[in-house]
């Protein structure tokens, strides 16, 4: 502009010199501003940084796995996790599993638990000292991971590469991960039942829900769990075992014919229901809730077949609704069949936006489009998203697994599509003392089994034993075994029932995607007959 208004002819050499002086002056000013920010006292810095090279929306397992993955590939990375919870990232499985079996009277405060193998650990992935403060993130040497708690992202500006929080502050980003998880579903009959019923209903998901329900279970006489899936059955077993030491009545009701009826074949679902009953739970199957009300100090649940349940407190464990509120502002597609944000095999939704965890409806290159709501999937997808945010361009191929323990003696691990409506083939053997979740964790050293399983690789040296497995007979004790789930004669899902540390073999079978003439032969790979 200066050159234009003065109308003076400059030689090309002089012109370049002047431009270089202007550029140097601009860069010097910018560097000075950065230096000033680096040297400013912490109190003078804003609580919320204006920019985060890696911005992770959601404070759960997927975000933490992504942060760890980003830092592994980009050691100087500055990662900001924005969480609407007040807690640092933690693992959810112990909230419905091990924490209930703790003999520590202060477990709701310490949130530490003993695994089946006796080793103690916290549910938090890392102590507070692992993280840097959000204020210091822009200037801390060698970067780090910061967690902004109690804040929620309410708007994403994809073109401007920035987000707006619920306090109207804004943060710009270079790369963004959406890992917003999900919200527990409720039954409409409970939502319509009025304030007194609502006050006596728990939707179980977070640390505060565990603390609240643990306290309630010690104060009331009766708790009714609605739902026969993983969460409902785990909580029923946990509180049922506690009822043996107190006068607590534990009731579990669900519409299926048996526990985990949507996952397990009917014979195994029925056997599992017997096991849950032995834990002290009054299991009511084929129970559809018609009406819920509050009368004479009790919550009254009327079922469609006329049965009536009177209880003090309800736990609704009827599924999860993925949090997709950001879809509209971010222009992200929500899958009409599975729910969640629709992403490609690299977990990418837009140019600089990835999605992981419960909220991701992803393309599995082996099994097609899916959405998965389990801890290990959050680990696997979060890690993959983090790698791809740093330029890896890897497709989703590593099958996540999930597990459920009905106490220390019965547990299973599963992988792929496990849907009881699919054809199944089950092969079982007699269990030994080694074939329990407790014994498995004593061997592996961890109760959060995905931490050891996701890094394992199937060995090509597996030697099948000579004894031939067989399909179960009616009324037989299902000690341990393998259940194959088939689609078009190809194995798409596998459950290892009281069979542990063999997940790499199951993962390889699904990855190969081959038809098998005799699944009894395939079952030999798992050595379920070894002593």
C-alpha positions as CSV (number, residue, x, y, z in Angstrom):
1,X,0.0,0.0,0.0
2,X,2.8,2.4,0.9
3,X,4.5,1.7,-2.4
4,X,1.4,2.3,-4.3
5,X,0.6,5.7,-2.9
6,X,4.1,7.2,-3.1
7,X,4.4,6.4,-6.8
8,X,8.2,5.9,-6.6
9,X,9.9,3.5,-8.8
10,X,11.9,0.9,-6.9
11,X,14.4,-1.5,-8.3
12,X,13.4,-5.2,-7.8
13,X,16.4,-5.7,-5.4
14,X,15.3,-2.8,-3.2
15,X,11.7,-3.9,-3.3
16,X,12.6,-7.4,-2.1
17,X,14.7,-5.8,0.7
18,X,11.8,-3.7,1.9
19,X,9.4,-6.7,1.8
20,X,11.8,-8.8,3.8
21,X,12.0,-6.0,6.4
22,X,8.2,-5.9,6.7
23,X,8.0,-9.7,7.0
24,X,10.7,-9.8,9.6
25,X,9.0,-7.0,11.6
26,X,5.7,-9.0,11.5
27,X,7.3,-12.3,12.5
28,X,9.2,-10.5,15.3
29,X,6.0,-9.1,16.7
30,X,4.3,-12.4,16.5
31,X,7.2,-14.2,18.2
32,X,7.3,-11.5,20.8
33,X,3.6,-12.1,21.5
34,X,4.1,-15.8,21.8
35,X,7.1,-15.3,24.1
36,X,5.1,-12.9,26.3
37,X,2.4,-15.5,26.6
38,X,5.0,-18.2,27.5
39,X,6.5,-15.9,30.1
40,X,3.2,-14.6,31.6
41,X,2.3,-15.8,35.1
42,X,-0.4,-18.6,35.2
43,X,-2.9,-16.3,36.9
44,X,-2.7,-13.9,34.0
45,X,-3.5,-16.6,31.4
46,X,-7.2,-17.4,30.5
47,X,-8.7,-20.5,32.2
48,X,-9.8,-21.8,28.7
49,X,-7.1,-21.7,26.0
50,X,-8.1,-20.0,22.8
51,X,-6.5,-22.7,20.7
52,X,-5.8,-26.4,21.0
53,X,-4.0,-28.2,18.2
54,X,-5.8,-31.4,19.2
55,X,-9.2,-30.9,20.6
56,X,-11.1,-33.9,22.0
57,X,-14.8,-33.5,22.8
58,X,-15.8,-35.9,25.7
59,X,-13.9,-37.0,28.7
60,X,-14.3,-40.8,28.5
61,X,-12.3,-43.8,27.5
62,X,-12.2,-43.1,23.8
63,X,-10.8,-39.6,24.4
64,X,-8.2,-40.8,26.8
65,X,-7.1,-43.6,24.4
66,X,-6.9,-41.0,21.6
67,X,-4.8,-38.6,23.7
68,X,-2.4,-41.4,24.6
69,X,-2.2,-42.4,20.9
70,X,-1.6,-38.8,19.7
71,X,1.2,-38.2,22.2
72,X,2.8,-41.5,21.2
73,X,3.0,-40.5,17.6
74,X,3.5,-36.8,18.2
75,X,5.5,-36.5,21.5
76,X,5.2,-32.7,21.6
77,X,1.5,-32.6,20.9
78,X,-0.8,-30.3,22.9
79,X,-4.1,-32.1,23.6
80,X,-7.1,-30.6,25.2
81,X,-10.0,-32.8,26.4
82,X,-13.3,-31.1,27.1
83,X,-15.5,-33.0,29.5
84,X,-18.9,-32.2,30.9
85,X,-18.2,-34.4,33.9
86,X,-16.3,-33.1,37.0
87,X,-14.0,-36.1,37.0
88,X,-10.8,-36.8,35.1
89,X,-11.0,-39.7,32.6
90,X,-11.9,-43.0,34.2
91,X,-12.9,-46.6,33.2
92,X,-16.6,-47.4,33.5
93,X,-16.7,-51.2,33.8
94,X,-15.7,-51.4,37.5
95,X,-18.8,-49.2,38.3
96,X,-21.0,-52.3,37.7
97,X,-18.4,-54.9,38.5
98,X,-15.5,-54.9,40.9
99,X,-16.4,-51.8,43.0
100,X,-19.5,-53.6,44.3
101,X,-17.4,-56.5,45.7
102,X,-15.0,-54.2,47.6
103,X,-14.8,-54.7,51.4
104,X,-13.6,-51.2,51.8
105,X,-16.3,-49.1,53.6
106,X,-14.9,-46.0,51.9
107,X,-14.9,-47.3,48.3
108,X,-17.3,-44.6,47.1
109,X,-14.7,-42.0,48.1
110,X,-11.5,-43.9,47.1
111,X,-12.9,-45.5,44.0
112,X,-10.2,-48.1,44.4
113,X,-11.0,-51.8,44.1
114,X,-9.4,-55.1,44.2
115,X,-9.4,-57.1,41.0
116,X,-10.2,-60.8,41.2
117,X,-6.5,-61.4,41.4
118,X,-6.2,-59.3,44.6
119,X,-4.3,-56.4,43.1
120,X,-5.6,-53.0,43.9
121,X,-6.1,-50.2,41.4
122,X,-8.0,-46.9,40.9
123,X,-10.7,-46.5,38.3
124,X,-8.9,-43.4,37.0
125,X,-6.6,-44.0,34.0
126,X,-4.0,-41.6,35.4
127,X,-3.6,-39.5,38.6
128,X,-4.0,-35.7,38.4
129,X,-0.2,-35.3,38.2
130,X,-0.3,-36.8,34.7
131,X,-2.2,-33.9,33.3
132,X,-1.2,-30.3,32.7
133,X,-3.7,-27.5,33.5
134,X,-5.7,-26.1,30.6
135,X,-4.2,-22.7,31.4
136,X,-0.6,-23.9,31.0
137,X,-1.3,-26.1,27.9
138,X,-0.3,-23.4,25.3
139,X,3.1,-22.8,26.9
140,X,4.1,-26.0,28.7
141,X,7.4,-27.4,27.3
142,X,7.0,-30.6,25.2
143,X,3.2,-30.2,25.2
144,X,0.9,-32.5,27.3
145,X,-2.7,-33.5,27.9
146,X,-5.1,-31.1,29.7
147,X,-8.7,-31.8,30.8
148,X,-11.2,-29.0,30.9
149,X,-13.9,-30.4,33.3
150,X,-17.4,-29.3,33.8
151,X,-17.6,-27.7,30.3
152,X,-19.7,-28.8,27.3
153,X,-19.2,-28.2,23.6
154,X,-22.6,-27.0,22.3
155,X,-21.6,-25.9,18.7
156,X,-19.0,-26.9,16.2
157,X,-18.0,-24.5,13.4
158,X,-16.4,-26.9,10.8
159,X,-15.4,-24.2,8.4
160,X,-13.9,-22.0,11.1
161,X,-12.3,-25.0,12.8
162,X,-13.6,-23.9,16.2
163,X,-16.1,-24.9,18.9
164,X,-18.3,-23.0,21.3
165,X,-18.8,-24.1,24.9
166,X,-21.9,-23.8,27.1
167,X,-20.4,-20.6,28.7
168,X,-20.1,-19.0,25.2
169,X,-16.2,-19.2,25.2
170,X,-14.6,-20.4,22.0
171,X,-11.7,-22.7,21.2
172,X,-10.1,-23.1,17.8
173,X,-8.5,-26.4,16.7
174,X,-6.4,-28.0,14.1
175,X,-7.8,-31.5,14.5
176,X,-11.0,-32.5,16.5
177,X,-12.3,-35.7,17.9
178,X,-15.9,-36.2,18.8
179,X,-16.2,-38.8,21.6
180,X,-19.4,-37.7,23.2
181,X,-20.5,-41.2,24.4
182,X,-24.1,-41.8,25.2
183,X,-26.9,-41.1,27.7
184,X,-28.8,-44.0,29.5
185,X,-32.2,-44.5,28.1
186,X,-35.3,-44.4,30.3
187,X,-38.7,-46.1,29.9
188,X,-41.5,-43.8,28.9
189,X,-43.7,-45.3,31.5
190,X,-41.2,-44.1,34.2
191,X,-40.9,-40.6,32.6
192,X,-44.7,-40.3,32.7
193,X,-44.9,-41.6,36.3
194,X,-44.3,-38.3,38.1
195,X,-41.8,-36.8,40.4
196,X,-41.9,-39.3,43.2
197,X,-41.1,-42.2,40.9
198,X,-38.4,-40.1,39.1
199,X,-36.7,-39.4,42.5
200,X,-36.6,-43.2,43.1
201,X,-35.1,-44.1,39.7
202,X,-31.4,-44.4,38.8
203,X,-30.1,-44.3,35.3
204,X,-26.7,-45.9,35.8
205,X,-23.7,-44.5,33.9
206,X,-21.3,-42.3,35.9
207,X,-19.3,-42.2,39.1
208,X,-22.0,-40.2,40.8
209,X,-24.6,-42.9,39.8
210,X,-22.4,-45.6,41.5
211,X,-22.0,-43.5,44.6
212,X,-25.8,-42.8,44.8
213,X,-26.9,-46.4,44.1
214,X,-24.4,-47.9,46.5
215,X,-25.7,-45.7,49.3
216,X,-29.3,-46.4,48.3
217,X,-28.7,-50.2,48.4
218,X,-27.6,-49.9,52.0
219,X,-30.6,-47.9,53.1
220,X,-33.7,-49.4,51.3
221,X,-35.3,-52.8,51.6
222,X,-35.9,-53.5,47.9
223,X,-34.3,-52.6,44.6
224,X,-35.7,-53.5,41.2
225,X,-33.5,-53.6,38.1
226,X,-35.3,-53.3,34.8
227,X,-33.2,-54.8,32.0
228,X,-31.7,-58.1,31.3
229,X,-28.6,-57.1,29.3
230,X,-25.0,-56.7,30.4
231,X,-25.4,-53.8,32.8
232,X,-28.7,-55.0,34.3
233,X,-27.4,-58.5,34.9
234,X,-24.1,-57.3,36.4
235,X,-25.8,-55.0,38.8
236,X,-28.3,-57.6,39.7
237,X,-25.5,-60.1,40.5
238,X,-23.5,-57.5,42.5
239,X,-26.4,-56.4,44.6
240,X,-27.8,-60.0,44.8
241,X,-24.5,-61.1,46.4
242,X,-24.7,-58.2,48.8
243,X,-28.3,-59.3,49.7
244,X,-26.9,-62.5,51.2
245,X,-25.3,-60.4,53.9
246,X,-28.2,-58.0,54.4
247,X,-32.0,-58.0,54.1
248,X,-31.9,-56.3,50.7
249,X,-34.4,-57.7,48.2
250,X,-33.1,-57.6,44.6
251,X,-35.5,-58.1,41.8
252,X,-34.7,-58.1,38.1
253,X,-37.3,-57.9,35.4
254,X,-37.0,-57.9,31.6
255,X,-39.1,-58.9,28.5
256,X,-36.7,-61.7,27.2
257,X,-36.9,-65.3,28.2
258,X,-33.6,-65.2,30.0
259,X,-30.7,-63.0,31.1
260,X,-28.8,-61.5,28.1
261,X,-31.4,-63.1,25.8
262,X,-30.5,-60.8,22.9
263,X,-27.0,-62.0,23.0
264,X,-26.8,-65.6,24.2
265,X,-28.5,-68.6,22.6
266,X,-31.6,-69.5,24.5
267,X,-30.2,-72.6,26.2
268,X,-27.3,-70.6,27.6
269,X,-29.5,-67.6,28.5
270,X,-31.7,-69.9,30.5
271,X,-28.7,-71.4,32.3
272,X,-27.4,-67.9,33.0
273,X,-30.7,-66.9,34.5
274,X,-30.4,-69.9,36.9
275,X,-26.9,-68.7,37.9
276,X,-28.2,-65.1,38.5
277,X,-31.0,-66.5,40.7
278,X,-28.4,-68.4,42.8
279,X,-26.7,-65.1,43.5
280,X,-29.8,-64.1,45.4
281,X,-31.8,-62.3,42.7
282,X,-35.5,-62.7,42.1
283,X,-35.5,-62.9,38.3
284,X,-38.8,-62.2,36.5
285,X,-38.6,-63.1,32.8
286,X,-41.0,-62.2,30.0
287,X,-41.9,-59.1,32.0
288,X,-43.1,-56.1,30.1
289,X,-43.7,-53.0,32.2
290,X,-47.2,-51.5,31.7
291,X,-47.4,-48.8,34.4
292,X,-45.3,-47.3,37.2
293,X,-46.7,-45.3,40.1
294,X,-45.9,-44.3,43.7
295,X,-48.4,-45.5,46.3
296,X,-48.1,-45.7,50.1
297,X,-44.4,-45.2,50.2
298,X,-43.6,-47.8,47.5
299,X,-42.9,-47.7,43.8
300,X,-45.5,-50.0,42.2
301,X,-44.6,-51.6,38.9
302,X,-47.5,-53.2,37.0
303,X,-46.6,-55.7,34.3
304,X,-48.7,-56.4,31.1
305,X,-49.4,-60.0,32.3
306,X,-51.0,-58.7,35.5
307,X,-48.0,-59.3,37.9
308,X,-47.3,-56.5,40.3
309,X,-43.9,-55.6,41.8
310,X,-43.6,-53.3,44.8
311,X,-40.2,-51.9,45.5
312,X,-38.3,-48.9,47.0
313,X,-36.0,-48.0,44.1
314,X,-35.7,-48.7,40.4
315,X,-32.6,-49.0,38.3
316,X,-33.4,-48.6,34.6
317,X,-30.8,-50.5,32.6
318,X,-32.5,-50.4,29.2
319,X,-29.7,-49.3,26.8
320,X,-27.8,-46.2,25.7
321,X,-28.7,-43.3,23.4
322,X,-25.7,-42.0,21.6
323,X,-25.1,-38.2,22.1
324,X,-25.4,-36.7,18.7
325,X,-26.5,-33.1,19.5
326,X,-23.5,-31.7,17.6
327,X,-24.7,-33.2,14.3
328,X,-26.7,-30.2,13.2
329,X,-24.1,-27.5,13.8
330,X,-21.2,-29.6,12.6
331,X,-23.1,-30.9,9.5
332,X,-22.4,-34.5,10.6
333,X,-24.6,-37.4,9.3
334,X,-26.4,-39.5,11.9
335,X,-27.0,-43.2,10.9
336,X,-30.7,-44.0,10.7
337,X,-30.3,-47.7,11.5
338,X,-27.6,-47.8,14.2
339,X,-27.6,-44.3,15.6
340,X,-24.4,-42.4,16.2
341,X,-22.3,-40.2,13.8
342,X,-21.7,-42.0,10.5
343,X,-17.9,-42.2,9.7
344,X,-15.7,-44.1,7.3
345,X,-13.3,-46.9,8.0
346,X,-10.7,-44.4,9.2
347,X,-13.3,-43.0,11.7
348,X,-13.4,-39.7,9.9
349,X,-16.6,-37.7,9.6
350,X,-15.3,-34.5,8.0
351,X,-11.9,-33.2,6.8
352,X,-10.6,-32.4,10.3
353,X,-13.1,-34.3,12.5
354,X,-13.0,-37.9,13.7
355,X,-15.4,-39.8,15.9
356,X,-14.7,-42.7,18.3
357,X,-16.4,-44.7,21.1
358,X,-20.2,-45.2,21.6
359,X,-21.1,-42.2,19.4
360,X,-19.3,-43.6,16.3
361,X,-21.2,-45.5,13.6
362,X,-18.2,-46.8,11.7
363,X,-17.5,-49.0,8.7
364,X,-15.8,-52.3,9.8
365,X,-14.0,-53.6,6.7
366,X,-14.7,-57.2,7.8
367,X,-18.3,-57.0,9.3
368,X,-19.8,-53.9,7.6
369,X,-21.4,-50.9,9.3
370,X,-21.6,-51.1,13.1
371,X,-21.9,-49.2,16.3
372,X,-20.5,-50.7,19.5
373,X,-21.0,-49.7,23.1
374,X,-18.2,-51.4,25.1
375,X,-15.1,-50.4,26.9
376,X,-12.6,-52.1,24.6
377,X,-14.2,-50.6,21.5
378,X,-13.7,-47.2,23.1
379,X,-10.0,-48.1,23.6
380,X,-9.6,-49.5,20.1
381,X,-11.5,-46.8,18.2
382,X,-10.0,-44.0,20.3
383,X,-6.5,-45.3,19.7
384,X,-7.2,-45.6,15.9
385,X,-8.7,-42.1,15.7
386,X,-5.7,-40.7,17.5
387,X,-3.3,-42.4,15.1
388,X,-5.3,-41.1,12.1
389,X,-5.4,-37.6,13.5
390,X,-1.6,-37.6,13.3
391,X,-1.7,-38.9,9.7
392,X,-1.7,-42.7,10.0
393,X,-4.7,-43.2,7.6
394,X,-5.4,-46.7,9.1
395,X,-8.8,-48.4,8.5
396,X,-10.7,-50.1,11.3
397,X,-9.7,-53.8,11.2
398,X,-8.7,-54.7,14.8
399,X,-11.8,-56.2,16.3
400,X,-12.6,-54.9,19.7
401,X,-13.8,-57.4,22.4
402,X,-16.1,-57.0,25.3
403,X,-16.6,-59.0,28.5
404,X,-19.1,-59.5,31.3
405,X,-18.6,-61.1,34.7
406,X,-21.5,-62.5,36.7
407,X,-19.4,-62.6,39.9
408,X,-15.9,-64.1,40.3
409,X,-16.9,-67.6,39.0
410,X,-18.8,-67.0,35.7
411,X,-17.6,-64.7,32.9
412,X,-17.3,-64.5,29.2
413,X,-15.5,-62.6,26.5
414,X,-17.0,-61.8,23.1
415,X,-16.0,-60.4,19.8
416,X,-17.7,-59.4,16.5
417,X,-21.5,-59.6,16.0
418,X,-23.1,-61.6,18.8
419,X,-26.8,-61.6,18.2
420,X,-29.0,-64.4,19.4
421,X,-31.2,-64.1,16.3
422,X,-28.2,-65.4,14.2
423,X,-27.6,-69.2,13.8
424,X,-25.2,-70.4,16.5
425,X,-23.0,-73.4,17.2
426,X,-21.9,-74.0,20.8
427,X,-19.1,-76.4,21.8
428,X,-18.6,-77.0,25.5
429,X,-16.4,-78.9,27.9
430,X,-16.2,-79.5,31.7
431,X,-14.7,-76.5,33.6
432,X,-11.8,-76.7,36.0
433,X,-10.8,-74.4,38.9
434,X,-8.8,-72.4,36.4
435,X,-11.8,-71.5,34.3
436,X,-13.2,-68.5,36.1
437,X,-12.7,-64.7,35.8
438,X,-10.9,-64.7,39.1
439,X,-8.4,-67.3,38.0
440,X,-8.0,-65.6,34.6
441,X,-7.0,-62.3,36.2
442,X,-4.6,-64.0,38.6
443,X,-2.8,-65.3,35.5
444,X,-3.0,-62.1,33.3
445,X,-2.5,-59.6,36.1
446,X,-5.4,-57.3,35.1
447,X,-9.2,-57.2,35.6
448,X,-9.8,-54.8,32.7
449,X,-9.0,-57.5,30.3
450,X,-8.9,-55.4,27.1
451,X,-5.7,-53.8,28.4
452,X,-3.9,-57.1,27.8
453,X,-6.0,-58.5,25.0
454,X,-6.0,-55.6,22.5
455,X,-2.2,-55.8,22.1
456,X,-2.1,-59.6,21.8
457,X,-1.5,-61.3,18.5
458,X,-2.8,-64.7,17.5
459,X,-0.1,-67.3,17.4
460,X,0.2,-69.6,14.4
461,X,1.7,-72.2,16.7
462,X,-1.7,-73.1,18.3
463,X,-1.8,-76.9,18.6
464,X,-5.3,-78.4,18.9
465,X,-5.9,-81.1,21.5
466,X,-7.0,-84.6,20.5
467,X,-10.3,-84.7,22.5
468,X,-13.3,-83.8,20.3
469,X,-15.5,-81.0,21.6
470,X,-19.2,-81.6,21.4
471,X,-22.5,-79.6,21.3
472,X,-24.2,-79.3,24.7
473,X,-27.0,-81.6,25.9
474,X,-30.2,-80.4,27.5
475,X,-29.7,-79.7,31.2
476,X,-25.9,-80.0,31.0
477,X,-23.7,-77.8,33.1
478,X,-22.1,-75.3,30.8
479,X,-18.7,-75.1,32.4
480,X,-16.7,-73.6,29.6
481,X,-17.0,-73.4,25.8
482,X,-17.1,-71.5,22.6
483,X,-20.2,-70.2,20.8
484,X,-19.9,-69.3,17.1
485,X,-22.3,-66.9,15.5
486,X,-22.9,-67.3,11.8
487,X,-24.0,-65.1,8.9
488,X,-24.1,-66.8,5.5
489,X,-22.1,-69.7,6.9
490,X,-19.3,-67.4,7.9
491,X,-18.3,-66.8,11.6
492,X,-19.1,-63.2,12.4
493,X,-19.1,-63.4,16.2
494,X,-17.6,-65.6,18.9
495,X,-18.3,-65.8,22.7
496,X,-15.7,-67.5,24.9
497,X,-17.6,-68.8,27.9
498,X,-15.3,-69.1,30.9
499,X,-12.4,-69.4,28.4
500,X,-9.9,-66.6,28.8
501,X,-6.7,-65.3,27.2
502,X,-7.7,-66.9,23.8
503,X,-9.2,-63.8,22.2
504,X,-6.4,-63.4,19.5
505,X,-7.5,-66.8,18.1
506,X,-11.1,-65.6,17.9
507,X,-10.0,-62.4,16.3
508,X,-8.0,-64.2,13.6
509,X,-11.0,-66.5,12.8
510,X,-13.2,-63.5,12.2
511,X,-10.5,-61.6,10.3
512,X,-10.0,-64.6,7.9
513,X,-13.7,-64.6,7.1
514,X,-13.7,-68.1,5.8
515,X,-16.5,-70.7,5.7
516,X,-15.9,-73.7,7.9
517,X,-17.3,-77.2,7.2
518,X,-16.9,-78.3,10.8
519,X,-16.9,-75.8,13.7
520,X,-16.1,-78.6,16.1
521,X,-12.7,-78.7,14.5
522,X,-12.4,-74.9,14.7
523,X,-13.3,-75.1,18.4
524,X,-10.2,-77.4,19.0
525,X,-8.0,-74.3,18.4
526,X,-9.2,-72.9,21.8
527,X,-8.0,-76.0,23.7
528,X,-11.1,-76.1,25.8
529,X,-10.4,-79.7,26.9
530,X,-7.0,-79.0,28.3
531,X,-6.7,-79.5,32.1
